[in-house]
Structure formats: C-alpha cells, structure tokens
Amino acid sequence: MTSSRQRISKAALAVRQTLAPLDIQTGIILGSGLGSLANQLKARRFIETTSIQHWPRSTVPGHSGRLVIGYLESVPVIALQGRVHYYEGYSMEQVVFPVRVLGALGIKNMIITNAAGALNPELRPGSLMLIADHINLMGDNPLIGFIDPDSGSLFTDMSAPYDPEFRTIALNAAKTLNITLNQGVLAVTTGPSYETAAEVRMLRTLGGDAVCMSTVPEVIAAVQMGLRVLGISCITNMATGLSSQRLSHEEVKDAAGRTEKIFFNLITAIVQKIDSNEGSGDS
C-alpha cells in the first residue's frame, strides 16, 4: 500500500516536472469566488490538478482545480485555484493533501483565503477579515493518524497559528491602500448545509466573528509542517438570523467576486512585503 508520504512525494514530483524550475517561497490557496486572482498573475503557467496522481478532484462550483504559477509584480507565487472540502466526502488527509504537496515543493509561506459568513454584525458583505485565530468545530483534525516525523510534531503547538508578523504586514498594507481590514476569529463547521440561527447564536457566544467550511484543516497541517501562515476571509453574507436573505452558494460566489480588485491589490502588497523582508534577512 502506498503511504501518505509516498503519495505526497509523487504528486510533488509531477508538479516539478510540469512546472519546473520551481523556486517559490509563497503559496496561495484561493477560496470560493476568489480564484480570479490566479488569472491575473503575470507569465502564468498552470497544471490541472486532475492530471496529478493522488490529487483529490474539486467538485464545487467556483473551484476550478488547477495550480497556477506566475508573478505578483516581481514575486513568484504558486496559487491553488480550487481547494477540496471535507463536506465533499473527502478524508481530512485528502483535504490537506494540497498543502502538504506545496510544502514538499519548498513553499515556506502560505496565504490561505476563504469566503465566510459574518457572525459579527459589524462585518458586512464585501469586506475582508484578517484571521487572528480560529475555532475548529469540524469534529476532526488532519493530524489524526498522520505519523510522519519529517512533517513535524503530531502534538503541534497552535498558540499562534496565524503568523503575528504576517498579520502586521497585512494590516499595514491595508492601511496604505486605504482598505478596511478587520481582525477576527474564524469558526469552522463541516457544512455543506449553512448554520441554523441557533447555531449562529452559539458560534457568536463562543467568540466567532465569521464562519466557513474550510481553511482550518489546511492551517493546522501547514503549521505542523513549520510553514508561516496568513489567513484572510472574504465576508460574503450575513449568517443565518442576522439577515432576512436566504443563503446560497451563488450569492457567496457573487459577493466574493465583487471584492476582486481590493483582494488582488491587498494580496499583491502583502506578498511583496513578505518577499522584501525575507530578501533583506529580516526575521
């Protein structure tokens, strides 16, 4: 039987052979409705993830399922245009497989994005939220059963999963660009059904500011591997009970699409600053 480590290595080798040379420090995972950022990369090349052995197939509208390499200004990045989700019937190992492959390719920094519903009434659709912390309510964890000493400790410290320096960089970039960037706690549930009004009240009581159906497993795996993580949520709707409007996936995609320009500008500024800091030897 092929081990997890072998599957990750085979997939990473396939990406290297198709998209070589690879000398990229930053990976970006694009959430629902946010995939257009990859289409704006300069000198971009791509590989369909369906052509990569062991890579799980994305089945959700708005997640095209391909890796895109290109430049944000002068900085090379690799973007995942279409993640897979636990609610699609995949195991946690499969959900975080793309993150582990990117780590095997030598990525050091991971920017993970998503579309999320607002639990905090001060967050409005079309705004962006910098993830300061998270609450995992999925009832599962991607580290369960994943024993690989080369990938980090099974008992991974999660005291600061979202890199404090990267968060400062993001806040400063937003200020320079005159973009409102709130900070908040992201709650995650399995989906695919949206939360009930009672569940939304519970999540707010627990301290959640926004809720989604992804991201947290990827963050946990990335932190285990020693990657520096930045998380940004695009607020696409008010959660159930905070608005009279019925929720739909089309609404989520449309709302995320309306933030396209500010999202692209913010991510570009963040990536440039991260790259300049590393290039100058700053910690």
C-alpha positions as CSV (number, residue, x, y, z in Angstrom):
1,M,0.0,0.0,0.0
2,T,1.3,3.5,-0.9
3,S,2.0,5.6,2.2
4,S,0.9,9.2,2.7
5,R,4.4,10.3,2.4
6,Q,4.9,8.4,-0.9
7,R,1.6,9.9,-2.4
8,I,2.8,13.4,-1.4
9,S,6.2,12.9,-2.9
10,K,4.8,11.5,-6.2
11,A,2.4,14.5,-6.6
12,A,5.2,17.0,-5.8
13,L,7.5,15.3,-8.4
14,A,4.7,15.6,-11.0
15,V,4.3,19.3,-10.3
16,R,8.1,19.9,-10.5
17,Q,8.4,18.0,-13.8
18,T,5.5,20.0,-15.3
19,L,6.2,23.5,-13.9
20,A,10.0,23.4,-13.4
21,P,12.0,25.3,-12.5
22,L,10.4,25.9,-9.1
23,D,12.0,28.4,-6.7
24,I,8.9,29.8,-5.0
25,Q,8.5,30.7,-1.3
26,T,4.8,31.7,-1.2
27,G,1.7,29.6,-1.9
28,I,-1.8,31.0,-2.0
29,I,-5.0,28.9,-1.6
30,L,-8.0,30.7,-3.1
31,G,-11.4,30.3,-1.7
32,S,-14.9,30.3,-3.3
33,G,-15.2,33.2,-5.8
34,L,-11.6,34.3,-5.3
35,G,-10.0,32.2,-7.9
36,S,-9.7,35.0,-10.4
37,L,-6.6,36.3,-8.6
38,A,-4.7,33.4,-10.3
39,N,-5.8,34.6,-13.7
40,Q,-4.1,38.0,-13.0
41,L,-0.7,36.5,-12.4
42,K,2.0,37.6,-14.9
43,A,3.8,35.0,-17.1
44,R,1.5,32.4,-15.6
45,R,1.7,28.6,-16.3
46,F,-0.7,26.1,-14.9
47,I,-1.3,22.4,-14.4
48,E,-4.8,20.8,-14.0
49,T,-4.8,19.0,-10.6
50,T,-6.8,16.2,-12.2
51,S,-3.5,15.3,-14.0
52,I,-1.6,14.9,-10.7
53,Q,-1.6,11.4,-9.3
54,H,-3.4,11.1,-5.9
55,W,-4.7,14.7,-6.0
56,P,-8.3,14.9,-5.0
57,R,-10.8,16.3,-7.6
58,S,-12.5,19.5,-6.8
59,T,-16.3,19.2,-7.3
60,V,-17.7,22.5,-6.1
61,P,-18.6,25.3,-8.5
62,G,-16.1,28.2,-8.2
63,H,-13.2,25.8,-7.5
64,S,-11.7,25.0,-10.9
65,G,-9.0,22.7,-9.7
66,R,-5.6,23.8,-11.0
67,L,-2.2,25.0,-9.8
68,V,-1.1,28.3,-11.3
69,I,2.5,29.6,-11.2
70,G,3.2,33.2,-12.0
71,Y,4.2,36.6,-10.7
72,L,2.5,39.1,-8.4
73,E,4.5,42.1,-9.6
74,S,8.1,40.7,-9.4
75,V,7.4,38.0,-6.8
76,P,6.9,34.4,-8.0
77,V,4.0,32.6,-6.3
78,I,2.1,29.3,-6.8
79,A,-1.7,29.6,-6.4
80,L,-4.2,26.8,-5.9
81,Q,-7.3,27.7,-7.8
82,G,-9.8,25.4,-6.2
83,R,-9.5,23.5,-2.9
84,V,-11.3,20.4,-1.8
85,H,-13.6,20.3,1.2
86,Y,-14.4,17.8,4.0
87,Y,-18.1,18.0,3.0
88,E,-17.3,16.7,-0.5
89,G,-16.8,13.3,1.2
90,Y,-13.0,13.5,1.4
91,S,-11.0,12.5,4.4
92,M,-9.0,15.0,6.3
93,E,-5.9,13.6,4.8
94,Q,-7.2,14.3,1.3
95,V,-8.4,17.8,2.3
96,V,-4.9,18.9,3.4
97,F,-3.1,16.9,0.7
98,P,-2.6,20.1,-1.5
99,V,-1.0,21.9,1.4
100,R,1.4,19.0,2.1
101,V,2.4,18.9,-1.6
102,L,3.1,22.6,-1.6
103,G,5.2,22.2,1.5
104,A,7.1,19.3,-0.2
105,L,7.7,21.7,-3.1
106,G,9.6,24.0,-0.8
107,I,6.9,26.6,0.0
108,K,7.7,28.5,3.2
109,N,4.8,30.9,3.4
110,M,1.1,30.1,3.0
111,I,-1.7,32.6,2.4
112,I,-5.0,30.8,2.9
113,T,-8.2,32.5,1.9
114,N,-11.9,31.7,2.0
115,A,-15.4,33.0,1.6
116,A,-17.1,33.3,5.0
117,G,-20.4,34.3,6.6
118,A,-20.4,37.1,9.2
119,L,-21.3,36.2,12.7
120,N,-20.3,39.6,14.0
121,P,-22.9,42.1,12.8
122,E,-20.1,44.8,12.4
123,L,-18.7,42.8,9.5
124,R,-20.5,43.5,6.2
125,P,-20.7,41.5,3.0
126,G,-17.9,42.6,0.6
127,S,-15.4,43.3,3.5
128,L,-12.3,41.4,4.3
129,M,-11.3,39.9,7.7
130,L,-7.8,39.1,8.8
131,I,-8.0,35.8,10.7
132,A,-6.5,36.2,14.2
133,D,-7.4,32.8,15.5
134,H,-9.9,30.0,14.8
135,I,-12.3,27.6,16.5
136,N,-12.4,24.1,15.0
137,L,-15.9,22.6,15.2
138,M,-15.5,20.0,12.5
139,G,-15.1,17.2,14.9
140,D,-12.0,16.0,13.1
141,N,-8.3,17.0,12.8
142,P,-5.9,16.4,9.9
143,L,-3.2,15.3,12.2
144,I,-5.1,12.3,13.5
145,G,-3.4,9.2,12.2
146,F,-0.8,11.1,10.2
147,I,2.5,9.9,11.6
148,D,5.5,11.4,9.7
149,P,8.4,12.7,11.8
150,D,9.6,14.7,8.7
151,S,6.3,16.7,8.7
152,G,6.6,18.0,12.3
153,S,5.3,17.0,15.7
154,L,2.0,15.2,16.0
155,F,1.3,17.4,19.0
156,T,1.6,20.6,17.1
157,D,1.6,23.9,19.1
158,M,-1.3,26.1,18.0
159,S,-0.7,29.1,20.2
160,A,-0.1,31.4,17.2
161,P,-1.3,29.6,14.0
162,Y,-1.6,32.8,12.1
163,D,1.9,34.4,11.9
164,P,1.9,37.6,14.0
165,E,4.5,39.3,11.7
166,F,2.5,38.5,8.6
167,R,-0.7,39.9,10.3
168,T,1.1,43.1,11.0
169,I,2.3,43.3,7.4
170,A,-1.3,42.7,6.2
171,L,-2.7,45.4,8.5
172,N,0.0,47.9,7.3
173,A,-0.6,47.1,3.7
174,A,-4.4,47.6,4.1
175,K,-3.8,50.9,5.8
176,T,-1.5,52.1,2.9
177,L,-4.1,51.0,0.4
178,N,-7.0,52.5,2.3
179,I,-8.6,49.1,2.6
180,T,-10.7,48.3,5.7
181,L,-9.3,45.1,7.1
182,N,-11.0,43.9,10.3
183,Q,-9.5,41.2,12.5
184,G,-11.5,38.4,13.9
185,V,-11.9,34.7,14.9
186,L,-12.9,32.2,12.3
187,A,-15.2,29.4,13.3
188,V,-15.3,26.3,11.0
189,T,-18.1,23.7,10.6
190,T,-18.3,20.8,8.3
191,G,-21.1,22.1,6.0
192,P,-22.4,21.7,3.4
193,S,-25.6,23.0,4.9
194,Y,-25.5,26.5,6.3
195,E,-25.8,27.1,10.0
196,T,-29.2,27.4,11.7
197,A,-30.0,30.6,13.6
198,A,-29.5,28.7,16.9
199,E,-26.1,27.5,15.7
200,V,-25.1,31.1,14.7
201,R,-26.0,32.3,18.3
202,M,-23.8,29.5,19.7
203,L,-20.9,30.4,17.5
204,R,-21.2,34.1,18.5
205,T,-21.3,33.1,22.1
206,L,-18.1,31.0,21.6
207,G,-16.3,34.1,20.2
208,G,-16.6,33.6,16.5
209,D,-16.7,36.6,14.2
210,A,-17.1,34.7,10.9
211,V,-17.8,31.1,9.9
212,C,-16.8,28.9,7.0
213,M,-16.4,25.3,5.8
214,S,-12.7,25.2,5.0
215,T,-9.3,26.7,5.9
216,V,-8.8,25.5,9.4
217,P,-7.6,21.9,8.5
218,E,-5.2,23.4,5.9
219,V,-3.9,25.8,8.6
220,I,-3.3,23.0,11.1
221,A,-1.4,21.0,8.5
222,A,0.6,24.0,7.4
223,V,1.6,24.9,11.0
224,Q,2.6,21.3,11.7
225,M,5.0,21.5,8.7
226,G,6.5,24.7,10.0
227,L,5.0,27.0,7.3
228,R,4.2,30.6,8.2
229,V,0.5,31.2,7.7
230,L,-1.6,34.2,6.9
231,G,-5.4,33.8,6.7
232,I,-7.9,36.2,5.1
233,S,-11.7,35.7,4.9
234,C,-13.9,37.5,2.3
235,I,-17.2,38.2,4.1
236,T,-19.8,37.2,1.5
237,N,-23.0,37.2,3.6
238,M,-24.5,37.7,7.0
239,A,-25.0,34.4,8.8
240,T,-28.5,33.0,9.3
241,G,-30.5,35.1,11.7
242,L,-28.6,38.2,11.0
243,S,-30.3,38.9,7.7
244,S,-33.6,38.1,6.2
245,Q,-32.0,37.0,2.9
246,R,-31.8,33.2,2.2
247,L,-28.3,31.9,1.7
248,S,-27.0,30.2,-1.4
249,H,-23.6,29.3,-2.9
250,E,-24.3,31.6,-5.9
251,E,-24.6,34.5,-3.5
252,V,-21.3,33.6,-1.9
253,K,-19.5,33.5,-5.3
254,D,-21.0,36.7,-6.5
255,A,-20.2,38.6,-3.3
256,A,-16.6,37.3,-3.4
257,G,-16.3,38.4,-7.0
258,R,-17.2,41.9,-6.1
259,T,-14.2,42.2,-3.8
260,E,-11.9,41.1,-6.6
261,K,-10.0,44.3,-7.1
262,I,-9.3,45.1,-3.4
263,F,-8.5,41.5,-2.7
264,F,-5.9,41.4,-5.5
265,N,-4.3,44.7,-4.5
266,L,-4.1,43.6,-0.9
267,I,-2.6,40.2,-1.6
268,T,-0.1,41.7,-4.0
269,A,1.1,44.3,-1.4
270,I,1.3,41.6,1.3
271,V,3.3,39.2,-0.9
272,Q,5.7,42.0,-2.0
273,K,6.4,43.0,1.7
274,I,6.9,39.4,2.8
275,D,9.3,38.8,-0.1
276,S,11.3,42.0,0.7
277,N,11.5,41.2,4.3
278,E,12.9,37.7,3.6
279,G,15.3,39.1,0.9
280,S,16.7,41.6,3.4
281,G,17.2,38.9,6.1
282,D,14.6,40.4,8.5
283,S,13.1,38.0,10.9
